[in-house]
């Protein structure tokens, strides 16, 4: 069982989205792009326990919070539809009346009987959740249906909780699920395992009976029973004896539901015998415990879809990789979201889904297409250092080389410290910096990231006109200075005081100390040689980090100011409301 396609309308921050998933996929994108919303949408349509909640959706589940319409207008609905393929024989028998035929290559449904035998065509069902606000009940409602029955006319047929349990969708909301994994609450992982193994806990009647016989603090030496006897004696002064007999302390709310909420597994915390509730264990231990339980569920269900948000939370890199391998091995389909390079590099290019969202709420899906100059082997080798951060960010600054890639962010950080009302660090602007390792690669990297929906900027030395035009065609803005190198730009446009201060602060390598015995007398030449020698150690970035605002070249300051304006454009001032008469006096009624 796999989710081949997902359609979302009016759900949370997504006005509309049409997404297609491979067998195993990792969803990436900037924060608040809608990754968690996608997981919640799948849970709405396939999660069996979601339908037990009341209400199933609320005001905040509607796009922009708009759910109320006038009586004559069509109601606003939250809709989520999933195309579910790779059905087992048992699932095909159960859902036989609602089977459709999905072409995995064309991503369409086949309408002709003769086309269903094609190898790329699979049996599928469409499942749709519809939620809305009911003004008569002043409440929110919603249900899940076989989407095919909407097309057939008549009343849509519900896709019930039993149907969802028959499918096998497992959703781990990071630590939120872990907080009740080994409890007996409805929908907990332990509860799912017990139901899967058809084990009904034969414990409730006996547990309730045992607790019903247990009196708390009955020993007179504890002092509580004496107080209760005094209360009993005082009570008899005012009411007949039959109204209250011998107050004593017992465990309250002896019902199954109450016990489900307070019973949890205890686990030893060290080499001794002392045990603590499982949720008091370390975060990493809890997550690995959850993974172990999910593996039991996956093995039992066999044909399962496993969705997991940010498996890297509190997990070391080697364990992150193991989680991915184990989940992919156990499930028919795995859907992850992640910010970890160790997770992302375990997926092929075709399995990484990059999301962006337009201001109008339309979500866009993009897949990585490497330009000719970036070979797959190089992509894999440099993934952590050059590609991962760009995939995860909203904005990308492509720097010609390592020196520019270190110097511009260092300048932005320094300027933001010196004049925070004028400048901002690139990190605060949501800009990641990517080293192109040469001017010839800027254009191809610009194509790569702009094709993924990123806003791309570039910074470089003076370029030939043809190369400049090629770069400008694929980036939002190119920042190009007129010097042969950024070292020349800095040294020609800083101050003698800044150079002298830096010369005093650094430890000169012996060969440069021999060539420049008194470096302050030839500061430009000495520092030029030092920066050339220290390229790998980012010497120029260290120089910028100790400059004052005036000592940083104006061109660099202008780049930083412009990036601030582009990423955080100033908002127009809000004029205070004016009374009627434009400058005249408001009457007393208007002021009231």
GUPA-894825 format. One record per residue: residue in three letters; x, y, z of N, C-alpha, C in turn. Coordinates in steps of 0.2 Angstrom, whole numbers, plus 5000, padded with zeros to 4 digits. Atoms other than C-alpha are relative to their C-alpha. Layout:
<rs>
AlaXYZXYZXYZ...
</rs>
This chain:
<rs>
Unk500449945000500050005000500450065000Unk499649945000500750174995499550064998Unk500449945002500150354993500450024994Unk499749985006500450394975499950084999Unk500249935001499650564975499650035006Unk500449974994498950694988499850074997Unk500349945002497850834984499750045006Unk500249964994497550974998499650064998Unk500349945001496351114998499750035006Unk500249964994496051255011500249975007Unk499850034993496951155025500650045002Unk499549964996497951265037500350054995Unk499649955004499351365027500049984993Unk500050025007498951275011499350024997Unk500649985004497651354999499949944995Unk500150065005497951214986500749974999Unk499450035001499251084983499949934996Unk500150065004499450934971500749975000Unk499350034999500950814976500049934998Unk499950075003501550654969500649975004Unk499550034996502650534980500349944997Unk499750075002503850394975499949955006Unk500150054994503950234986500350025006Unk499749984994505150314998500250084999Unk499949935001505250505000500250045006Unk499849954995506050645011499750064998Unk500249945002505150805011500450065003Unk499549944997506250965013499750064998Unk500249935002505951145013500150055006Unk499949954994506151305024499449995005Unk500550004994505251315041499450034998Unk500749975002503351355039499849994993Unk500250015007503351295021499449965000Unk500650045000501951165026500249935000Unk499850074999502951005029499549965005Unk500550034995501950965045499350004998Unk500750005002500351015037499949944995Unk500150065004500650875024499949945004Unk500150064996500850745037499350005003Unk500750004997499250805046499549994995Unk500550015005498350805030499949934998Unk500150075001498750625027499749975006Unk500450034994498250585045499350014999Unk500849995000496550665042499749954995Unk500350045005496250555027500149935001Unk499950074999497050395032500149985008Unk499950014993497350405051499449975004Unk500750024997496050295060499950035007Unk500249974994496250385077499850075000Unk500249935001496050555070499250015000Unk500749995001494250525067499649995007Unk500350014993493950485086500050075004Unk500049944997494350665090499350044999Unk500549965001493050795093500250075002Unk500150005007493050915084500649974996Unk499550035004493950825070500550064997Unk499649955002494550995063499750065004Unk500249944996494351175071500150064995Unk499949945003494451355066500750014996Unk499349995002496351355064500249954994Unk499950055006496251205051499850034993Unk500249975006495451315038500550064998Unk499649955003496551425026499850075002Unk500149934997496751595034499450015005Unk500550004995495451545047499350024997Unk500649985003494051575034499649945000Unk500450065001492651445037499350025000Unk500749985000491051555039499850034994Unk500349975006489951595024499350025001Unk500849985000488251685021499649944998Unk500550065001486751565020500049994992Unk500150015007486651595001500649984996Unk499450025004488451554997500249935002Unk499850074999489251384995500549995006Unk499650004994490151325011500749994999Unk499350015001491951325013500249945003Unk499850074997492751155015500749995000Unk499450035000494351075020500049944996Unk500050065004494750945007500749975000Unk499350035001496150815007499849934996Unk500150065004496150674994500749964999Unk499450045001497450534993499949944995Unk500050055005497750414979500449945003Unk499750064997498150244987500149944995Unk499850055005499050114976500349945004Unk499750064998499949944978499649975005Unk500550034996498449874986500249925001Unk499950074999498649694993499449974997Unk500650045003497449554986499550015005Unk500550004995496549565003499750075000Unk500349935001496349755001499650014994Unk500449995007495749744983499349965001Unk500650044999494449614989499550055004Unk500449964995493849735003499750064996Unk500249935003493849894992499849994993Unk500150025007493349804976499550054996Unk500549965003491849914972500250074999Unk499749935001492950074973500650004996Unk499350015003494450014963500050044994Unk499849965006495150134950500749984997Unk499450025002496650114939500450054998Unk499549955000498150224941500649994996Unk499450005004499450254928500650035003Unk499549974996501050274938500550044996Unk499649965004501950344923499750074998Unk500449945002500650474916499750035006Unk500449974994499950504934499350024998Unk500749995001498250494928499649935001Unk500450065000496750364929499849984993Unk500250035006496450254915499249994999Unk500850015001494650254908499849954996Unk500250055005494750124895500249935003Unk499950074997494549934900500749974998Unk499450035003495949884888500750035003Unk499449974998497249994896500249985007Unk499950014993497149924914500549945000Unk499550065000498349774909500750034999Unk499449975001499749894906500549995006Unk499650024994501249854917500150065005Unk500049944996501250034923499450025004Unk500749984998499450034928499949955006Unk500250044994498949984946499350015003Unk500749994996497349954956500150065005Unk499949954995497050104967499350025002Unk500649974997495750194978500150075001Unk499949934998495450374981499650015006Unk500349994994495050424998500050085002Unk500049924999494450605002499750015007Unk500349974994494150695019499750074998Unk500349945000492950835019499850035006Unk500249974994492750955033499750074999Unk500349945001491651105036499750025007Unk500349984995490851215048499250004999Unk500850015000488951175052499750065004Unk500249944996488151345057499449985004Unk500650024996486551255063500249975007Unk499750034994487551155076500550045003Unk499449964998488851295078500649965002Unk499550054999490151155077500349984993Unk499650035006491451085065499949934999Unk500150085001491250915057500449984994Unk499650025006492050815044500049925000Unk500050075001492150635037500449984994Unk499650035006493150525025499649964996Unk500550045004492350445010500549974994Unk499850025006492750344995499950054994Unk500149955005493050484982499749984994Unk500350025006492450384968499250015000Unk500749994999490750394975499750074999Unk500249935002490650584973499950004993Unk500050005008490950554954499449964998Unk500650045002489550424953499450035002Unk500649974999488250534960499749975006Unk500350034994487150504975500450015006Unk499749994993487650494993500749975000Unk499350035000489550474995500049945006Unk499950054996490050315004500650015005Unk499549994996491050335020500649955000Unk499450054999492850265022500150005007Unk500150014993492650205040500749995003Unk499450014996493850195054500349934999Unk499850075002493850005051500449994994Unk499750005007494350035033500750035001Unk499449974999495750145039500549955004Unk499650054997496350015051500349944996Unk499950055005496349895037500650024996Unk499549975005497550005027500750005003Unk499450004997498950025039500450074999Unk499649945001499550205040500350025007Unk499749994993500750245055500450074999Unk499849935000501150425059500450025007Unk499649984994502550475071500150075000Unk499949935000502450655076500650025005Unk499449994997504150655083499949995008Unk500150014993504150675102499350005003Unk500750004997502350705104499749935000Unk500250075000501950525100500449965006Unk499650044995503350465111499850015007Unk500249994994502550545126499549955003Unk500550044997501250415127500049934996Unk499950065004502050265117499849945004Unk500150064996502050145131499450005005Unk500650004996500350195139499549964997Unk500550045003498750105136499450054998Unk500549955002497850265130499849974993Unk500350025007496750235114500550034995Unk499649975005497850255099500850005001Unk499350004998499550235108500349944996Unk499750055004500850125100499949935004Unk500150064996500649995114499349974998Unk500750025001498749995111499949974993Unk500050025007499049975092500349935000Unk499750075000500149825095499549955003Unk500550044996498849745107499549984995Unk500550015005497549765094500249964994Unk499750035006498649705080500149925001Unk499950074998499049545089499349975003Unk500750034997497149525094500049985007Unk500050014993497549535112499650055004Unk500449964996496249605123500250005007Unk499750004993496949655140499549985005Unk500550034995496049545152500350025007Unk499749974994496549665166499550055003Unk500349944998495249795168499549985006Unk500550014995493949705179500449985007Unk499650024994495349625191500350065003Unk499749954997496249785192499650055004Unk500549964997494749885196499849975007Unk500250044994494249755209500550015005Unk499450004995495949755217500150075003Unk499949934998496049945218499450025004Unk500649984997494249955224500049975008Unk499950034994494749845239500650045004Unk499449974997496349955243499850075003Unk500149944997496150085256500750045001Unk499449964999497450225256500150035007Unk499849984994498350265272499549985006Unk500450034995497250155283500349995007Unk499650014994498650135296499950065004Unk500149954996498150235311500750045002Unk499449974999500050275313500150064996Unk499949945005499950385298499750065001Unk500449944998498750505306499450024996Unk500549985004497550515292499349975002Unk500650034998496250395298499750035006Unk500349974994496050485314499750064998Unk500349945002495650645305499449984997Unk500650025004494350555294499549985006Unk500550024995493550485310499750065004Unk500249944997493450655317499550034996Unk500549975005492550715301499449965001Unk500550044999491450565303499550025006Unk500449994994490950605321499750074999Unk500349935001490650795316499449994996Unk500650005005489550745301499449975004Unk500650034997488450635312499650055005Unk500449954996487950795322499550034996Unk500549965004487050865307499649964995Unk500450045005486450725296499849935003Unk500150074998485650555299500649954999Unk499550045001486850415301500149964994Unk500050035006486350335285500250044994Unk499849955005486850485275500849994998Unk499350005001488750455277500349955005Unk499850054996489650305283500850004999Unk499350025000491550295288500450034994Unk499649975006492450415275500749975001Unk499450035001494050335269500350024993Unk499749985006495350365255500149944996Unk499950055005495350265239500250034994Unk499849985007495950275221499450024997Unk500649975003494650385212499949984993Unk500150025007493850355195500249944998Unk499850065002493950175194499649974994Unk500350025006493550155176500549984995Unk499550025005494350085160500450064998Unk499749945003494650255153500550045004Unk499549974995495450325169500649965000Unk499450045000496550185170500550004994Unk499650005006497150195152500450065000Unk499649945000497750375156500550005005Unk499549994994498750335172500449945000Unk499650065000499450165168500550004994Unk499550005005501150165159500649955002Unk499550044999502650055157500650045004Unk499449974996504150085169500649964997Unk499450025003505950055163500550015005Unk499449984996507550035173500450054997Unk499649945002508650185172500749995000Unk499350014999510250105176500249935002Unk499850074998511149955183499649975006Unk500450034995510049945198499349984999Unk500750025001508249895201499550064999Unk500549955000507550065201499750014993Unk500349995007506350095187499650075000Unk500349945001505550255181499550004994Unk500550005006504050295169500450014993Unk499650005006504650265151500150074997Unk499949935003504350455146500550045004Unk499449964997505650505159500749984998Unk499450025002506950415150500350064995Unk499749955004508150515139499750014993Unk500449995006507450595123500249954994Unk499850055005508550485112499849935001Unk500250074998508150325121499249994999Unk500750005001506250365120499949994992Unk500150005007506450395101500249934997Unk499850075003507350225098499549955003Unk500550044998506050145109499450004996Unk500649995005504650215098500249964994Unk499850035006505650155083499949925001Unk500050074999505749975090499249985000Unk500750025000503849975093499750014993Unk500349995007503450045076500249944996Unk499750065004504549895069499549945001Unk500550064998503349775078499450014996Unk500649995003501849855071500149994992Unk499850015007502649865053500049934998Unk500050075001503049685054499449965000Unk500650035000501349635059499550024995Unk500449985005500449735046500249994993Unk499750015006501649705032500050054995Unk500149955006500949825019499850065003Unk500149944996501149985029500350064997Unk499749945002501450165025500250035007Unk499849974994502550245038500350074999Unk499949935001502650435040500450025007Unk499649984994503950515052500350074999Unk499749935000504350695056500750005003Unk499449984997506150745059500349945004Unk499850064996506850575064500750025004Unk499349984998508550665068499950035007Unk500149964994507750745084500449965006Unk499750034994508950695099500449944998Unk499750075003509750555088500750024997Unk499349995003511650545084499949984992Unk500050025007512050535065500049934998Unk500050075002512350345065499349975001Unk500750034998510650315073499550034995Unk500449975005509850435060500049954994Unk500050045006510450325046499749935001Unk500350074998509950165055499250014999Unk500849995000508150235057499850004993Unk500250005007508050275038500049934997Unk500050075003508650095033499549965003Unk500550054997507550005046499350024997Unk500749985002505950105041499949984993Unk500150025007506250085023499949924999Unk500050085001506549895025499349975002Unk500650034997504949875036499450024996Unk500649975002503749975026499950004992Unk500150005007502949975009500250074997Unk499949935002503150165008500250045007Unk499849964994504050285020500050074998Unk500149935001503750475021500350045005Unk499649974995505050575030499950084999Unk499749935000505350765034500650005004Unk499350004997507050815039500450064998Unk499549945001508350955041500749975001Unk499450034999509750835043500449974994Unk499750035006511050805030500249935000Unk499950074999511350635037499449964998Unk500650035003509550585033499950014993Unk500149985007509450675016500549964996Unk499550045005511050585009499849935000Unk500250075001510250415012499550004994Unk500550005006508950464998500350024994Unk499849985006509250464980499750074998Unk500249945002509050624970499250004998Unk500750005003507350564963499549995006Unk500450014994506750534981499950065005Unk500049944996506950704988499550054997Unk500549965002505450814987500150075003Unk499949934997505751004989499450044999Unk500649964999504351114994500150075000Unk500149935000503951294991499350025001Unk500749984999502451394995499950074998Unk500149935002501851554986499650045005Unk500349954995501151704995499249985000Unk500750025000499351644989499849945003Unk500150064997499551484998500049944996Unk499950065004499851374983500749975001Unk499450034998501151244987500349974993Unk499650025006502451194973500449945002Unk499650064999503351024972500650014995Unk499550015005505051014964500549955001Unk499550064999506350874961500650034997Unk499449985001508150894960500249984993Unk499750025006508850904942500750034999Unk499349985000510750914942500250034993Unk499749975006511551024928500649964998Unk499550055003512750944916500750015004Unk499450004997514251014926500149975007Unk500050034993513750934942499849924999Unk500150075001513950744941499849975006Unk500350034994513050624953500549995005Unk499550024996514650564960500250075004Unk499849944997515150744964499550035005Unk500649984996513450784971500049965006Unk500050054994513550634983500650025005Unk499449984996515350684989499950065003Unk500049934997514950864992499350025003Unk500749994998513150844998500050045006Unk500049974993513450895016500350075000Unk499649935000514651045012499750054995Unk500249955005513851114997499350004998Unk500650015002512151054993499450005005Unk500550024995511151005008499750075003Unk500349944997510951185016499650044995Unk500449975006510351254999499449974999Unk500650035001509051124998499550025006Unk500549994994508351165016499950075001Unk500149934999508451355014499550034995Unk500549975005507251475006500450054995Unk499649955004508651594999500749985000Unk499350025001510351554992500450054997Unk499549955002511851664990500649964997Unk499550045003513051584977500650045000Unk499449965000514851644980500549964996Unk499650035005516151624967500549955003Unk499550044997517451544979499950005008Unk500050014993517851494997500150075004Unk499949934997518451675001499450045001Unk500649965000516851754996499549975004Unk500550034996515851625004500150015007Unk499949994993516651655021500050085001Unk500049934999516851845019499450045000Unk500649975001515151905014499649995007Unk500450014994514251815029500450035006Unk499649974994515651875041499950075000Unk500249935000515352055035499350015002Unk500749984998513452045037500049995008Unk500150014993513651975055500350065004Unk499649954996514952105060499650074999Unk500449945001513852245052499450005004Unk500650004996512352185061500150015007Unk499849984993513252195078500150075001Unk499849934999513852365074499450054999Unk500549965001512252435067499449964998Unk500650055001510752315070499450034996Unk500649975003509452445063500150004993Unk499850005007510352445046500149944997Unk499850065002511052275044499749945003Unk500250064997510652095047500449954998Unk499650065002511551935047499749964994Unk500450045005511251825032499649945003Unk500450054996510651685044499350035002Unk500649974997509351805051499550014994Unk500349985006508851845033499749934996Unk500150065003508651655029500449994994Unk499650015006510051655016500649955002Unk499450045000511251515015500550014995Unk499549995005512951535006500349944998Unk499750065003513551404994500650024996Unk499349985003515351404988499949964993Unk500050025006515351384969500649964997Unk499350035002517151334968500350024994Unk499849975006517451444953499450034996Unk500549975003516551564942499649964995Unk500350045005516151434929499449965003Unk500650044997514951344941499450045002Unk500549964997513951494946499349994997Unk500650005004512751484932499649935001Unk500450074999512351294934499750005007Unk500350004993512151314953499450045000Unk500649965001510951454949499449974997Unk500550045003509951344938499749955005Unk500250054995509851214951499650025005Unk500449974995509251314965499450044998Unk500649975002508051424956499549964997Unk500450055002507351274948499649965005Unk500350034994506951214965499550055004Unk500449954997505951374969500350045005Unk499649964995507351454979500150074997Unk499749935002507751644978500750005000Unk499350015000509451644972500450074998Unk499549945001510851784973500749974998Unk499350035002512651774967500450065001Unk499549954998514251874972500649974996Unk499450035004515851864961500450064998Unk499649955002517251964954499850024993Unk500149985007517252054937500049954995Unk500150055004516551944924500050034993Unk500149995007516651944905499250014999Unk500749985001514952014898499649944999Unk500450065002514351844891499949965006Unk500150044994514651754908499650045005Unk500449964996513851904917499349994998Unk500750005003512251894906499849935002Unk500250064998512251704909499849995007Unk500150004993512351724928499350035001Unk500649954999511051864928499349964998Unk500650035003509851754918499749955005Unk500350054996509651624932500050025008Unk500049984993509851724948499550075001Unk500449944999508751864956500450065000Unk499649955000510151974958500849985000Unk499350015000512051974954500450065003Unk499649954997513252074965500749994997Unk499450015003514852094955500450075001Unk499549954999516352204960500550014994Unk499549995006517652274948500749985001Unk499350024999519252204955500149934998Unk499850075002520152044951499949955005Unk500150044994519851974968499750045006Unk500349964994518852014984500650025005Unk499549984996520552024993500250074998Unk499849935002521052174982499450055001Unk500649954999519252254984500150025008Unk499949984993519552245003500650055002Unk499449964998521352305004500050074997Unk500049935003521052454992499450045003Unk500649954997519452515002499949995007Unk500050004993519852485020500550065002Unk499649954997520952595032500649975002Unk499350024998522752595037499949975007Unk500150024993522152585055499749925001Unk500350064999521152425052500649954998Unk499550045002522652345043500549995005Unk499550004995523852395057499849965006Unk500250034994522752325070500049924999Unk500050075002522552155061500749975000Unk499350025000524452145058500249995007Unk499750014993524752165077499649935003Unk500450064997523352025080500249934998Unk499950075003523951885069500749985001Unk499450035000525351765070500349994993Unk499750005007526451785055500449934999Unk499650065002527051625046500850024999Unk499349985000528951625046500250024993Unk499849985006529151635027499750074998Unk500349935001528051795027500350055004Unk499649964995528951865042500750024997Unk499449985004530551855032499950044995Unk500149965006529851935017499850075002Unk500249944998529052075027500250015008Unk499850004993530052105043499650065004Unk500449944997529052275046499450004996Unk500650005005527352235038499650065000Unk500449945000526552395043500250054995Unk499849955005527652495032499849984993Unk500250035007527052385017499349965001Unk500650044997525352335025499649974994Unk500550035006524352315008500449944997Unk499650055003525752205001500049945004Unk499950054995526052105017499349965001Unk500750034999524152075020499849964993Unk500150045007523952025001500349935000Unk499650065000525251895003499749955006Unk500350044995524451835020499449974998Unk500650025002522751825013500049944995Unk499950055005523351724998500349935004Unk499850064997524251605010499549975005Unk500550034995522751585022499449994997Unk500650005004521451565009499649945004Unk500450054997520951395017499850015007Unk500249994993520951465034499650065001Unk500549955000519851605029500250075004Unk499749954997521051745034499650074998Unk500349945001520051885025499450015004Unk500649994995518451845035500250025007Unk499849984993519451865051500250075000Unk499849935000520052035045499350045000Unk500649975000518252085041499750005007Unk500450014994517652025058500350055005Unk499849954995518752155067500050074998Unk500149935002518352305057499450045003Unk500649964999517252445061499650014994Unk500449995006515852495049500350044995Unk499649965005516852625041500649974997Unk499550045003518252505038499949954996Unk500250055005517252385029499850034993Unk500149975007517252425010499250024999Unk500749975002515652525004499749954996Unk500350045004515352394991499749945004Unk500350054996515152255004499450025004Unk500649984996514052365015499450014996Unk500649995004512952405000499749934998Unk500350075001512752214996499649985006Unk500450024994512252185014499450045001Unk500649964999511052335015499549984994Unk500550025005510252274998499749945002Unk500350074998510052095004499550015005Unk500549994995509152165019499350034997Unk500649975004507952265008499649954996Unk500350055004507652124997499649955004Unk500350064996507251995010499550035005Unk500449974995506452115023499850074997Unk500149945002505752255013499650055005Unk500449964995505152405024499350014998Unk500749995001503352415027499850075000Unk500349935000502352575023499850025007Unk500349984994501952675038499350005000Unk500850004999500152655045499850075002Unk500249934998499352825045499449995006Unk500550004995498252855061499350014997Unk500749985002496352855058499950085001Unk500249934999495753035054499350015001Unk500749995000494153095059499750034994Unk500349975006492853145046500150085000Unk499949935001493153315039500850024999Unk499349995001495053295036500350055003Unk499649954997495853395049499550045005Unk500449974995494253455057499949975006Unk500150044994493653415074499449955000Unk500650055000492653265077499550015006Unk500549984995491053285086500049945006Unk500050054994490753195103499749934999Unk500350075001489653055096500649964996Unk499550045004491053005084500649985004Unk499550024995492353005098499849945004Unk500350064996491252895108500049944996
</rs>
